[in-house]
């Protein structure tokens, strides 16, 4: 009986710690042509921040970069991000998904 109890406790603890672990952030990076001013950046940022799946957004004019960090458990496809950017009047040339937060990307760009 004691072996069953310890096994049950061990199984419960492993399930609890697995749920407590934080997953890596999911960020979609897009290279964008056509952004030339702060007004351009503000328009893209506002449009993407309005999406309910978005946790944070970075728009960098110098690097022609738009990065969208998703809320935990949320998803956005590359096509959805691309559509938001092209609807705002800009061209997306490349997209990648990375496991880095927008905050970390901002620090890397400084």
N, CA, C and O atoms as a DFTB+ gen file, in Angstrom:
440 C
 N C O
     1  1       0.821      -1.193       0.000
     2  2       0.000       0.000       0.000
     3  2       0.863       1.254       0.000
     4  3       0.536       2.245      -0.654
     5  1       1.971       1.204       0.740
     6  2       2.838       2.361       0.840
     7  2       3.459       2.701      -0.519
     8  3       3.618       3.880      -0.835
     9  1       3.813       1.697      -1.329
    10  2       4.399       1.930      -2.648
    11  2       3.414       2.647      -3.562
    12  3       3.800       3.525      -4.334
    13  1       2.158       2.276      -3.475
    14  2       1.138       2.915      -4.304
    15  2       0.979       4.376      -3.905
    16  3       0.840       5.241      -4.769
    17  1       0.999       4.654      -2.628
    18  2       0.853       6.029      -2.158
    19  2       2.004       6.899      -2.636
    20  3       1.775       8.008      -3.118
    21  1       3.246       6.416      -2.511
    22  2       4.396       7.192      -2.960
    23  2       4.379       7.386      -4.473
    24  3       4.750       8.448      -4.974
    25  1       3.953       6.370      -5.187
    26  2       3.858       6.493      -6.641
    27  2       2.820       7.541      -7.023
    28  3       3.040       8.328      -7.943
    29  1       1.704       7.556      -6.329
    30  2       0.653       8.540      -6.607
    31  2       1.135       9.951      -6.297
    32  3       0.860      10.887      -7.046
    33  1       1.857      10.097      -5.186
    34  2       2.394      11.410      -4.814
    35  2       3.418      11.863      -5.847
    36  3       3.398      13.021      -6.265
    37  1       4.299      10.986      -6.261
    38  2       5.310      11.340      -7.257
    39  2       4.667      11.747      -8.567
    40  3       5.091      12.723      -9.187
    41  1       3.657      11.019      -8.996
    42  2       2.951      11.342     -10.232
    43  2       2.253      12.693     -10.127
    44  3       2.273      13.473     -11.079
    45  1       1.646      12.975      -8.999
    46  2       0.967      14.253      -8.794
    47  2       1.962      15.408      -8.812
    48  3       1.700      16.447      -9.418
    49  1       3.089      15.230      -8.157
    50  2       4.102      16.281      -8.135
    51  2       4.674      16.545      -9.517
    52  3       4.900      17.698      -9.882
    53  1       4.908      15.505     -10.280
    54  2       5.456      15.725     -11.620
    55  2       4.446      16.443     -12.510
    56  3       4.833      17.262     -13.344
    57  1       3.178      16.153     -12.345
    58  2       2.142      16.848     -13.116
    59  2       2.061      18.315     -12.710
    60  3       1.900      19.187     -13.563
    61  1       2.173      18.591     -11.419
    62  2       2.133      19.974     -10.945
    63  2       3.330      20.775     -11.430
    64  3       3.170      21.912     -11.874
    65  1       4.525      20.204     -11.354
    66  2       5.709      20.941     -11.786
    67  2       5.726      21.118     -13.291
    68  3       6.235      22.127     -13.779
    69  1       5.191      20.179     -14.035
    70  2       5.130      20.329     -15.488
    71  2       4.221      21.489     -15.849
    72  3       4.528      22.248     -16.768
    73  1       3.101      21.641     -15.139
    74  2       2.189      22.743     -15.413
    75  2       2.731      24.075     -14.951
    76  3       2.339      25.117     -15.475
    77  1       3.632      24.061     -13.971
    78  2       4.176      25.297     -13.433
    79  2       5.322      25.843     -14.273
    80  3       5.680      27.014     -14.144
    81  1       5.893      25.018     -15.122
    82  2       6.998      25.490     -15.930
    83  2       6.489      26.479     -16.958
    84  3       5.412      26.300     -17.527
    85  1       7.268      27.525     -17.193
    86  2       6.863      28.514     -18.176
    87  2       7.447      28.136     -19.527
    88  3       8.599      27.714     -19.631
    89  1       6.646      28.292     -20.538
    90  2       7.131      27.979     -21.872
    91  2       7.817      29.205     -22.454
    92  3       7.598      30.333     -22.012
    93  1       8.647      28.957     -23.451
    94  2       9.358      30.045     -24.112
    95  2       8.347      30.917     -24.849
    96  3       7.355      30.413     -25.377
    97  1       8.596      32.216     -24.885
    98  2       7.675      33.084     -25.601
    99  2       7.689      32.768     -27.096
   100  3       8.700      32.326     -27.640
   101  1       6.579      32.997     -27.730
   102  2       6.479      32.798     -29.174
   103  2       6.343      34.168     -29.825
   104  3       5.385      34.898     -29.569
   105  1       7.305      34.504     -30.662
   106  2       7.328      35.802     -31.317
   107  2       7.481      35.610     -32.818
   108  3       8.336      34.854     -33.278
   109  1       6.646      36.301     -33.565
   110  2       6.735      36.273     -35.028
   111  2       7.455      37.541     -35.467
   112  3       7.036      38.655     -35.155
   113  1       8.549      37.345     -36.199
   114  2       9.330      38.472     -36.726
   115  2       9.048      38.606     -38.210
   116  3       9.022      37.613     -38.937
   117  1       8.837      39.833     -38.655
   118  2       8.588      40.099     -40.070
   119  2       9.503      41.223     -40.537
   120  3       9.646      42.244     -39.863
   121  1      10.125      41.025     -41.706
   122  2      10.873      42.097     -42.354
   123  2       9.885      42.817     -43.261
   124  3       9.182      42.193     -44.055
   125  1       9.843      44.152     -43.128
   126  2       8.804      44.932     -43.801
   127  2       9.433      46.060     -44.619
   128  3      10.270      46.809     -44.115
   129  1       9.030      46.172     -45.867
   130  2       9.448      47.280     -46.732
   131  2       8.365      48.350     -46.738
   132  3       7.173      48.054     -46.648
   133  1       8.803      49.589     -46.845
   134  2       7.861      50.698     -46.978
   135  2       7.689      51.542     -45.736
   136  3       7.096      52.619     -45.804
   137  1       8.191      51.081     -44.601
   138  2       8.089      51.879     -43.375
   139  2       9.195      52.933     -43.410
   140  3      10.378      52.597     -43.476
   141  1       8.807      54.206     -43.366
   142  2       9.821      55.255     -43.464
   143  2       9.741      56.292     -42.341
   144  3      10.635      57.125     -42.201
   145  1       8.679      56.242     -41.548
   146  2       8.542      57.273     -40.520
   147  2       7.868      56.711     -39.271
   148  3       7.367      55.586     -39.271
   149  1       7.866      57.501     -38.226
   150  2       7.252      57.090     -36.966
   151  2       5.744      56.884     -37.129
   152  3       5.155      56.049     -36.441
   153  1       5.124      57.632     -38.026
   154  2       3.694      57.461     -38.276
   155  2       3.415      56.080     -38.865
   156  3       2.418      55.444     -38.523
   157  1       4.305      55.615     -39.758
   158  2       4.183      54.268     -40.330
   159  2       4.255      53.219     -39.213
   160  3       3.423      52.316     -39.126
   161  1       5.258      53.367     -38.379
   162  2       5.470      52.421     -37.279
   163  2       4.277      52.419     -36.332
   164  3       3.834      51.358     -35.892
   165  1       3.764      53.583     -36.024
   166  2       2.634      53.702     -35.103
   167  2       1.388      53.030     -35.683
   168  3       0.641      52.376     -34.955
   169  1       1.165      53.185     -36.973
   170  2      -0.004      52.575     -37.613
   171  2       0.046      51.055     -37.553
   172  3      -0.955      50.409     -37.240
   173  1       1.213      50.480     -37.854
   174  2       1.369      49.025     -37.806
   175  2       1.222      48.529     -36.367
   176  3       0.523      47.549     -36.108
   177  1       1.882      49.209     -35.444
   178  2       1.828      48.799     -34.039
   179  2       0.388      48.809     -33.520
   180  3      -0.035      47.872     -32.844
   181  1      -0.354      49.856     -33.834
   182  2      -1.733      49.970     -33.370
   183  2      -2.598      48.850     -33.940
   184  3      -3.412      48.269     -33.223
   185  1      -2.428      48.549     -35.211
   186  2      -3.237      47.520     -35.870
   187  2      -2.961      46.133     -35.262
   188  3      -3.889      45.358     -35.033
   189  1      -1.692      45.830     -35.006
   190  2      -1.346      44.507     -34.481
   191  2      -1.661      44.389     -32.990
   192  3      -2.060      43.319     -32.532
   193  1      -1.489      45.464     -32.232
   194  2      -1.831      45.423     -30.805
   195  2      -3.326      45.213     -30.587
   196  3      -3.736      44.729     -29.531
   197  1      -4.138      45.569     -31.570
   198  2      -5.591      45.394     -31.456
   199  2      -5.996      43.923     -31.556
   200  3      -7.117      43.568     -31.191
   201  1      -5.101      43.066     -32.044
   202  2      -5.406      41.637     -32.138
   203  2      -5.404      41.043     -30.729
   204  3      -4.472      41.290     -29.963
   205  1      -6.426      40.268     -30.376
   206  2      -6.521      39.753     -29.006
   207  2      -5.415      38.761     -28.627
   208  3      -5.192      38.527     -27.439
   209  1      -4.720      38.175     -29.602
   210  2      -3.667      37.203     -29.310
   211  2      -2.327      37.879     -28.982
   212  3      -1.395      37.217     -28.525
   213  1      -2.233      39.173     -29.212
   214  2      -0.972      39.903     -29.094
   215  2      -0.666      40.313     -27.666
   216  3      -1.494      40.917     -26.984
   217  1       0.544      39.973     -27.225
   218  2       1.026      40.400     -25.911
   219  2       1.835      41.685     -26.036
   220  3       1.650      42.614     -25.249
   221  1       2.736      41.744     -27.026
   222  2       3.604      42.912     -27.193
   223  2       4.004      43.026     -28.657
   224  3       4.013      42.036     -29.387
   225  1       4.336      44.243     -29.080
   226  2       4.727      44.504     -30.467
   227  2       5.958      45.394     -30.471
   228  3       6.083      46.314     -29.663
   229  1       6.856      45.107     -31.388
   230  2       8.039      45.939     -31.618
   231  2       8.049      46.315     -33.091
   232  3       7.937      45.448     -33.957
   233  1       8.182      47.601     -33.374
   234  2       8.365      48.068     -34.744
   235  2       9.648      48.883     -34.756
   236  3       9.765      49.881     -34.044
   237  1      10.618      48.452     -35.572
   238  2      11.908      49.119     -35.662
   239  2      12.118      49.572     -37.106
   240  3      12.292      48.750     -38.006
   241  1      12.100      50.892     -37.317
   242  2      12.233      51.437     -38.665
   243  2      13.602      51.158     -39.274
   244  3      13.698      50.801     -40.448
   245  1      14.656      51.318     -38.484
   246  2      16.014      51.134     -38.994
   247  2      16.255      49.716     -39.498
   248  3      16.904      49.525     -40.527
   249  1      15.741      48.733     -38.789
   250  2      15.949      47.325     -39.161
   251  2      14.823      46.788     -40.044
   252  3      14.870      45.634     -40.469
   253  1      13.803      47.624     -40.325
   254  2      12.628      47.207     -41.100
   255  2      11.988      45.973     -40.473
   256  3      11.636      45.018     -41.164
   257  1      11.847      46.011     -39.153
   258  2      11.415      44.854     -38.381
   259  2      10.101      45.107     -37.657
   260  3       9.904      46.157     -37.044
   261  1       9.207      44.131     -37.737
   262  2       8.004      44.099     -36.917
   263  2       8.036      42.766     -36.186
   264  3       8.140      41.711     -36.812
   265  1       7.948      42.812     -34.867
   266  2       7.943      41.592     -34.057
   267  2       6.675      41.575     -33.218
   268  3       6.325      42.562     -32.572
   269  1       5.990      40.430     -33.240
   270  2       4.730      40.277     -32.533
   271  2       4.877      39.126     -31.539
   272  3       5.020      37.969     -31.937
   273  1       4.843      39.448     -30.245
   274  2       4.896      38.410     -29.216
   275  2       3.470      38.009     -28.860
   276  3       2.616      38.857     -28.601
   277  1       3.232      36.716     -28.854
   278  2       1.898      36.204     -28.587
   279  2       1.681      35.949     -27.107
   280  3       2.617      35.645     -26.368
   281  1       0.441      36.078     -26.691
   282  2       0.076      35.728     -25.321
   283  2       0.238      34.216     -25.166
   284  3       0.060      33.474     -26.132
   285  1       0.574      33.752     -23.956
   286  2       0.707      32.308     -23.742
   287  2      -0.567      31.568     -24.156
   288  3      -1.677      31.968     -23.807
   289  1      -0.383      30.490     -24.902
   290  2      -1.501      29.674     -25.339
   291  2      -2.238      30.199     -26.562
   292  3      -3.180      29.563     -27.035
   293  1      -1.824      31.346     -27.077
   294  2      -2.473      31.945     -28.232
   295  2      -1.679      31.663     -29.507
   296  3      -0.477      31.404     -29.453
   297  1      -2.349      31.713     -30.639
   298  2      -1.669      31.510     -31.911
   299  2      -2.119      32.554     -32.921
   300  3      -3.259      33.017     -32.905
   301  1      -1.208      32.904     -33.782
   302  2      -1.462      33.710     -34.969
   303  2      -0.616      33.093     -36.070
   304  3       0.528      32.707     -35.831
   305  1      -1.157      32.999     -37.248
   306  2      -0.371      32.456     -38.355
   307  2       0.430      33.580     -39.004
   308  3       0.143      34.764     -38.829
   309  1       1.432      33.169     -39.749
   310  2       2.213      34.146     -40.501
   311  2       1.293      34.902     -41.459
   312  3       1.452      36.105     -41.661
   313  1       0.338      34.195     -42.042
   314  2      -0.585      34.834     -42.983
   315  2      -1.436      35.909     -42.308
   316  3      -1.722      36.938     -42.919
   317  1      -1.841      35.688     -41.069
   318  2      -2.634      36.690     -40.350
   319  2      -1.817      37.951     -40.076
   320  3      -2.313      39.066     -40.237
   321  1      -0.567      37.769     -39.662
   322  2       0.308      38.918     -39.415
   323  2       0.596      39.636     -40.728
   324  3       0.535      40.862     -40.806
   325  1       0.909      38.857     -41.749
   326  2       1.203      39.442     -43.065
   327  2       0.005      40.235     -43.584
   328  3       0.175      41.324     -44.132
   329  1      -1.194      39.701     -43.418
   330  2      -2.398      40.403     -43.870
   331  2      -2.574      41.733     -43.139
   332  3      -2.932      42.735     -43.757
   333  1      -2.328      41.749     -41.841
   334  2      -2.455      42.995     -41.074
   335  2      -1.462      44.040     -41.565
   336  3      -1.795      45.221     -41.665
   337  1      -0.244      43.607     -41.869
   338  2       0.788      44.544     -42.321
   339  2       0.515      45.009     -43.746
   340  3       0.651      46.196     -44.039
   341  1       0.136      44.105     -44.626
   342  2      -0.141      44.500     -46.014
   343  2      -1.415      45.344     -46.098
   344  3      -1.499      46.239     -46.940
   345  1      -2.410      45.075     -45.240
   346  2      -3.616      45.910     -45.204
   347  2      -3.288      47.335     -44.776
   348  3      -3.986      48.277     -45.154
   349  1      -2.226      47.493     -43.988
   350  2      -1.787      48.823     -43.566
   351  2      -0.974      49.515     -44.667
   352  3      -0.629      50.690     -44.540
   353  1      -0.667      48.776     -45.757
   354  2       0.006      49.390     -46.897
   355  2       1.482      49.084     -47.039
   356  3       2.193      49.810     -47.734
   357  1       1.966      48.026     -46.395
   358  2       3.388      47.717     -46.421
   359  2       3.621      46.307     -46.954
   360  3       2.715      45.474     -46.942
   361  1       4.842      46.046     -47.423
   362  2       5.196      44.747     -47.981
   363  2       6.013      43.939     -46.989
   364  3       6.975      44.441     -46.407
   365  1       5.627      42.687     -46.802
   366  2       6.370      41.768     -45.942
   367  2       7.281      40.945     -46.844
   368  3       6.815      40.312     -47.792
   369  1       8.598      40.955     -46.546
   370  2       9.551      40.234     -47.384
   371  2       9.993      38.910     -46.784
   372  3      10.404      38.010     -47.516
   373  1       9.916      38.773     -45.454
   374  2      10.367      37.546     -44.792
   375  2       9.704      37.452     -43.428
   376  3       9.462      38.466     -42.773
   377  1       9.407      36.206     -42.998
   378  2       8.822      35.994     -41.677
   379  2       9.451      34.777     -41.023
   380  3       9.768      33.792     -41.690
   381  1       9.630      34.857     -39.704
   382  2      10.159      33.758     -38.901
   383  2       9.446      33.754     -37.557
   384  3       8.956      34.787     -37.101
   385  1       9.392      32.596     -36.934
   386  2       8.906      32.483     -35.560
   387  2      10.102      32.139     -34.684
   388  3      10.849      31.204     -34.975
   389  1      10.277      32.900     -33.611
   390  2      11.411      32.710     -32.705
   391  2      10.905      32.580     -31.271
   392  3       9.811      33.037     -30.940
   393  1      11.712      31.957     -30.439
   394  2      11.368      31.775     -29.024
   395  2      12.080      32.825     -28.175
   396  3      12.823      32.498     -27.250
   397  1      11.837      34.090     -28.510
   398  2      12.441      35.219     -27.816
   399  2      11.338      36.244     -27.577
   400  3      10.479      36.441     -28.436
   401  1      11.356      36.888     -26.432
   402  2      10.336      37.899     -26.143
   403  2      10.659      39.203     -26.875
   404  3      11.799      39.435     -27.277
   405  1       9.652      40.038     -27.041
   406  2       9.856      41.349     -27.653
   407  2      10.814      42.173     -26.794
   408  3      11.640      42.920     -27.318
   409  1      10.700      42.036     -25.496
   410  2      11.589      42.762     -24.580
   411  2      13.057      42.387     -24.868
   412  3      13.922      43.261     -24.912
   413  1      13.330      41.101     -25.062
   414  2      14.691      40.653     -25.367
   415  2      15.144      41.142     -26.742
   416  3      16.308      41.499     -26.918
   417  1      14.244      41.160     -27.703
   418  2      14.588      41.685     -29.028
   419  2      14.956      43.159     -28.962
   420  3      15.905      43.598     -29.611
   421  1      14.201      43.921     -28.176
   422  2      14.504      45.350     -27.997
   423  2      15.906      45.520     -27.422
   424  3      16.662      46.385     -27.866
   425  1      16.252      44.697     -26.435
   426  2      17.571      44.777     -25.814
   427  2      18.667      44.425     -26.813
   428  3      19.732      45.043     -26.799
   429  1      18.423      43.443     -27.679
   430  2      19.410      43.051     -28.679
   431  2      19.645      44.150     -29.707
   432  3      20.751      44.274     -30.234
   433  1      18.628      44.943     -29.998
   434  2      18.729      45.987     -31.025
   435  2      19.410      47.261     -30.520
   436  3      19.760      48.132     -31.316
   437  1      19.597      47.374     -29.207
   438  2      20.231      48.586     -28.669
   439  2      21.722      48.542     -28.851
   440  3      22.420      49.477     -28.458
